[in-house]
Amino acid sequence: DHENFKRSDQERNDTRTNRISTRLDTRPIDIADMNIEFYTERRDGSDYDPITNVANPQNPPMRLYNMADRERTGVKSYLSILAGERASFGVNLEASKDKYDNSSIGLEESSYAGLGFDISYLITRDITSYATTHWERSKSKQANSQNYSSPDWTGDTNDKYFTGTIGLKYPGIIKNLGANIEYTYAESTGQIS
């Protein structure tokens, strides 16, 4: 995959991201489907020219994370299991690691990990119940300067997220009118040092 962004009046006129991935789709047993994907990508672009003609210019070595050179590697996987004619179960997993080796000030590295489960059950021919849970964790490290020069402090961020959902779905409750009732709980915690 190749992605190209062109911008005006920003620190970088264009960025290019090249991604190489390989994916395996398989059916290990008759009632299960599984896929797994490995990928690596590299983002670079035109020269980075800090904007200085503003009231509070940034430190020239600062690199904005969405335009900085970045290397990313990761893996994604999903497993789906049919448990009879009425129930299905799924597991998804994703992990990635980012490195910003050319950023002396700004985001230096980050990582992400996510794990989710979902289940659905056909109560009647028309009514489906479902539940999902998802855990996520993201970590990052950045460097900055208090004196508008070379890096003199660093910060580490560690964020955790949990989301859970349960619901009922009735697509044809009255002719073409459907109904859905759902409860979602979300919680996040963060730590910065």
One Martini backbone bead per residue (centre of mass of N, CA, C, O) as a GRO file, in nm:
protein
  193
    1ASP     BB    1   0.100   0.034   0.018
    2HIS     BB    2   0.012   0.379  -0.073
    3GLU     BB    3   0.063   0.709   0.083
    4ASN     BB    4  -0.038   1.056   0.009
    5PHE     BB    5   0.041   1.381   0.143
    6LYS     BB    6  -0.080   1.714   0.085
    7ARG     BB    7   0.039   2.041   0.185
    8SER     BB    8  -0.024   2.366   0.330
    9ASP     BB    9   0.120   2.563   0.561
   10GLN     BB   10   0.339   2.351   0.663
   11GLU     BB   11   0.614   2.174   0.770
   12ARG     BB   12   0.503   1.964   0.549
   13ASN     BB   13   0.414   1.908   0.222
   14ASP     BB   14   0.490   1.588   0.230
   15THR     BB   15   0.375   1.246   0.269
   16ARG     BB   16   0.504   0.900   0.282
   17THR     BB   17   0.345   0.571   0.279
   18ASN     BB   18   0.477   0.242   0.324
   19ARG     BB   19   0.319  -0.087   0.288
   20ILE     BB   20   0.375  -0.417   0.420
   21SER     BB   21   0.186  -0.725   0.376
   22THR     BB   22   0.065  -1.029   0.538
   23ARG     BB   23  -0.195  -1.283   0.479
   24LEU     BB   24  -0.388  -1.530   0.663
   25ASP     BB   25  -0.637  -1.759   0.557
   26THR     BB   26  -0.824  -1.987   0.770
   27ARG     BB   27  -0.949  -2.338   0.844
   28PRO     BB   28  -0.880  -2.541   1.098
   29ILE     BB   29  -1.190  -2.583   1.126
   30ASP     BB   30  -1.520  -2.603   1.038
   31ILE     BB   31  -1.606  -2.375   1.280
   32ALA     BB   32  -1.342  -2.203   1.182
   33ASP     BB   33  -1.202  -1.874   1.149
   34MET     BB   34  -0.880  -1.736   1.031
   35ASN     BB   35  -0.667  -1.443   1.079
   36ILE     BB   36  -0.338  -1.311   0.977
   37GLU     BB   37  -0.135  -1.006   1.020
   38PHE     BB   38   0.157  -0.864   0.879
   39TYR     BB   39   0.337  -0.546   0.933
   40THR     BB   40   0.502  -0.273   0.751
   41GLU     BB   41   0.608   0.078   0.793
   42ARG     BB   42   0.691   0.391   0.609
   43ARG     BB   43   0.756   0.736   0.694
   44ASP     BB   44   0.797   1.016   0.475
   45GLY     BB   45   0.951   1.318   0.310
   46SER     BB   46   0.985   1.618   0.306
   47ASP     BB   47   1.111   1.873   0.421
   48TYR     BB   48   1.156   2.011   0.745
   49ASP     BB   49   0.980   2.329   0.809
   50PRO     BB   50   0.960   2.544   1.034
   51ILE     BB   51   0.738   2.767   1.165
   52THR     BB   52   0.824   3.128   1.231
   53ASN     BB   53   0.569   3.335   1.141
   54VAL     BB   54   0.480   3.337   1.453
   55ALA     BB   55   0.424   3.417   1.773
   56ASN     BB   56   0.475   3.089   1.869
   57PRO     BB   57   0.720   2.917   1.799
   58GLN     BB   58   0.876   2.637   1.743
   59ASN     BB   59   1.098   2.418   1.795
   60PRO     BB   60   1.295   2.321   1.538
   61PRO     BB   61   1.328   2.003   1.632
   62MET     BB   62   1.038   1.969   1.613
   63ARG     BB   63   0.801   1.690   1.573
   64LEU     BB   64   0.522   1.603   1.430
   65TYR     BB   65   0.364   1.302   1.449
   66ASN     BB   66   0.194   1.324   1.163
   67MET     BB   67   0.494   1.407   0.999
   68ALA     BB   68   0.690   1.217   1.093
   69ASP     BB   69   0.911   0.995   1.096
   70ARG     BB   70   0.811   0.639   1.053
   71GLU     BB   71   0.807   0.318   1.222
   72ARG     BB   72   0.603   0.020   1.159
   73THR     BB   73   0.485  -0.260   1.354
   74GLY     BB   74   0.260  -0.554   1.310
   75VAL     BB   75  -0.043  -0.727   1.441
   76LYS     BB   76  -0.330  -0.921   1.321
   77SER     BB   77  -0.625  -1.095   1.465
   78TYR     BB   78  -0.889  -1.346   1.382
   79LEU     BB   79  -1.149  -1.538   1.555
   80SER     BB   80  -1.409  -1.765   1.440
   81ILE     BB   81  -1.694  -1.927   1.604
   82LEU     BB   82  -1.925  -2.190   1.556
   83ALA     BB   83  -2.191  -2.272   1.795
   84GLY     BB   84  -2.377  -2.376   1.602
   85GLU     BB   85  -2.677  -2.214   1.486
   86ARG     BB   86  -2.683  -1.965   1.722
   87ALA     BB   87  -2.366  -1.935   1.778
   88SER     BB   88  -2.097  -1.691   1.831
   89PHE     BB   89  -1.731  -1.646   1.831
   90GLY     BB   90  -1.479  -1.389   1.914
   91VAL     BB   91  -1.128  -1.297   1.839
   92ASN     BB   92  -0.912  -1.012   1.895
   93LEU     BB   93  -0.582  -0.895   1.777
   94GLU     BB   94  -0.345  -0.622   1.860
   95ALA     BB   95  -0.010  -0.504   1.752
   96SER     BB   96   0.221  -0.219   1.800
   97LYS     BB   97   0.517  -0.033   1.669
   98ASP     BB   98   0.677   0.285   1.718
   99LYS     BB   99   0.926   0.490   1.537
  100TYR     BB  100   1.115   0.817   1.591
  101ASP     BB  101   1.434   0.859   1.498
  102ASN     BB  102   1.413   1.179   1.374
  103SER     BB  103   1.320   1.271   1.676
  104SER     BB  104   1.443   1.480   1.922
  105ILE     BB  105   1.158   1.630   1.927
  106GLY     BB  106   0.905   1.443   2.061
  107LEU     BB  107   0.803   1.162   1.941
  108GLU     BB  108   0.975   0.845   1.979
  109GLU     BB  109   0.757   0.629   2.099
  110SER     BB  110   0.519   0.350   2.045
  111SER     BB  111   0.239   0.149   2.175
  112TYR     BB  112   0.006  -0.131   2.096
  113ALA     BB  113  -0.277  -0.306   2.262
  114GLY     BB  114  -0.534  -0.554   2.171
  115LEU     BB  115  -0.839  -0.710   2.320
  116GLY     BB  116  -1.115  -0.916   2.197
  117PHE     BB  117  -1.469  -0.998   2.255
  118ASP     BB  118  -1.735  -1.197   2.096
  119ILE     BB  119  -2.100  -1.252   2.121
  120SER     BB  120  -2.369  -1.451   1.975
  121TYR     BB  121  -2.741  -1.498   1.998
  122LEU     BB  122  -3.015  -1.678   1.879
  123ILE     BB  123  -3.319  -1.673   2.016
  124THR     BB  124  -3.460  -1.621   1.753
  125ARG     BB  125  -3.514  -1.566   1.426
  126ASP     BB  126  -3.511  -1.230   1.503
  127ILE     BB  127  -3.342  -1.246   1.778
  128THR     BB  128  -3.044  -1.082   1.901
  129SER     BB  129  -2.768  -1.143   2.101
  130TYR     BB  130  -2.498  -0.943   2.258
  131ALA     BB  131  -2.130  -0.930   2.322
  132THR     BB  132  -1.859  -0.708   2.435
  133THR     BB  133  -1.497  -0.687   2.465
  134HIS     BB  134  -1.228  -0.435   2.541
  135TRP     BB  135  -0.871  -0.410   2.540
  136GLU     BB  136  -0.635  -0.136   2.603
  137ARG     BB  137  -0.288  -0.029   2.520
  138SER     BB  138  -0.089   0.272   2.560
  139LYS     BB  139   0.244   0.383   2.471
  140SER     BB  140   0.475   0.661   2.543
  141LYS     BB  141   0.756   0.867   2.416
  142GLN     BB  142   0.900   1.186   2.508
  143ALA     BB  143   1.062   1.490   2.399
  144ASN     BB  144   1.193   1.799   2.549
  145SER     BB  145   1.213   2.167   2.593
  146GLN     BB  146   1.256   2.437   2.815
  147ASN     BB  147   1.496   2.610   2.632
  148TYR     BB  148   1.473   2.596   2.320
  149SER     BB  149   1.638   2.319   2.250
  150SER     BB  150   1.757   2.066   2.367
  151PRO     BB  151   1.692   1.798   2.532
  152ASP     BB  152   1.569   1.800   2.904
  153TRP     BB  153   1.305   1.608   2.872
  154THR     BB  154   1.081   1.340   2.969
  155GLY     BB  155   0.790   1.132   2.869
  156ASP     BB  156   0.549   0.900   3.006
  157THR     BB  157   0.279   0.702   2.867
  158ASN     BB  158  -0.012   0.524   3.026
  159ASP     BB  159  -0.286   0.361   2.868
  160LYS     BB  160  -0.620   0.244   2.963
  161TYR     BB  161  -0.885   0.030   2.821
  162PHE     BB  162  -1.247  -0.027   2.864
  163THR     BB  163  -1.503  -0.223   2.688
  164GLY     BB  164  -1.864  -0.283   2.723
  165THR     BB  165  -2.126  -0.486   2.559
  166ILE     BB  166  -2.490  -0.506   2.549
  167GLY     BB  167  -2.757  -0.674   2.345
  168LEU     BB  168  -3.049  -0.617   2.132
  169LYS     BB  169  -3.190  -0.748   1.816
  170TYR     BB  170  -3.476  -0.622   1.603
  171PRO     BB  171  -3.529  -0.571   1.277
  172GLY     BB  172  -3.868  -0.671   1.249
  173ILE     BB  173  -4.095  -0.558   1.451
  174ILE     BB  174  -4.224  -0.353   1.215
  175LYS     BB  175  -4.159  -0.450   0.942
  176ASN     BB  176  -3.918  -0.195   0.866
  177LEU     BB  177  -3.887  -0.191   1.179
  178GLY     BB  178  -3.637  -0.148   1.418
  179ALA     BB  179  -3.462  -0.282   1.713
  180ASN     BB  180  -3.236  -0.146   1.978
  181ILE     BB  181  -3.060  -0.261   2.268
  182GLU     BB  182  -2.802  -0.084   2.469
  183TYR     BB  183  -2.501  -0.141   2.668
  184THR     BB  184  -2.231   0.081   2.774
  185TYR     BB  185  -1.895   0.041   2.900
  186ALA     BB  186  -1.643   0.286   3.004
  187GLU     BB  187  -1.279   0.280   3.071
  188SER     BB  188  -1.011   0.500   3.189
  189THR     BB  189  -0.648   0.513   3.224
  190GLY     BB  190  -0.375   0.731   3.338
  191GLN     BB  191  -0.007   0.779   3.299
  192ILE     BB  192   0.237   1.030   3.394
  193SER     BB  193   0.618   1.081   3.391
   0.00000   0.00000   0.00000
